């Protein structure tokens, strides 16, 4: 795509997650999928609990494998007392449920009556080709854009939504571990990747953290590390135990954040979130993080892990989101799939 028709040149930008939503997109997990080996049975209830909270403030769109699966999901949601008047099903099949990464990134431009939207379709390769096949997952943005009648921009490079977080004013935060990994775009250097982010998301200022947390098979997504909660404030996870493998890498990310500014040169305000501690299943360290929260209309949904730090983390987030209700939902079933509520959701701006 030539520079003349990039989203940025046309005035589009990626809005912050706390800006008003038209809805939330999810992809329903399949029992035949590989994301939850041996523990799928508890996952639908986690989805139902999440959807029950979301529909209090916005529509929910669910990509399903086929009509038969749609009827099964409808029945489950009814049994779990989830109102269905704001739930919409779409026969857009995907192998795995991680809509944050295979779904479209929505863009906006203008204000009020002139408000317009578009979508970005990054290439998706299941985090460096780790979990083939992924062709159906990669096709989801095209289906959604066609349904919505939106212009669709295709940068031609591999990128995932969980690797990016924005403040809606021009600043984006990401990690070197993920975006510079050779299993994504080995032909591109840092400057080329930054240029594509500027061109297609309308950002002007890019901040780089280092490594992700242990157990994260995405090679270090930022949505497990640090998140914007307003235009100048970032919450970042910290591990107190110096013996924990995450301690030093999170200290380094915290150090970097302390030197960073927003697009206007203002220092970031930093709030620390605790880590839940070690969460394992069958001897495998899982990437449990309170930073994997999702900001919806009127609420924030934070994953909990049946750990002592669940309560303190909820209190911290409630303090930084005074105008939203912060809800803790049990994510012990979801995290076996190596992701949580932010990983399974993708916001569609109003």
Beta strands, then each sheet from edge to edge (+ up, - down):
strand 1: 21-27
strand 2: 59-63
strand 3: 87-90
strand 4: 105-109
strand 5: 116-120
strand 6: 151-153
strand 7: 165-166
strand 8: 171-175
strand 9: 205-209
strand 10: 226-230
strand 11: 233-238
strand 12: 269-274
strand 13: 280-281
strand 14: 284-285
strand 15: 294-296
strand 16: 299-304
strand 17: 325-330
strand 18: 345-349
sheet 1: 3+ 2+ 1+ 18-
sheet 2: 4+ 5- 6-
sheet 3: 7+ 8- 9-
sheet 4: 10+ 11- 12-
sheet 5: 13+ 14-
sheet 6: 15+ 16- 17-
end
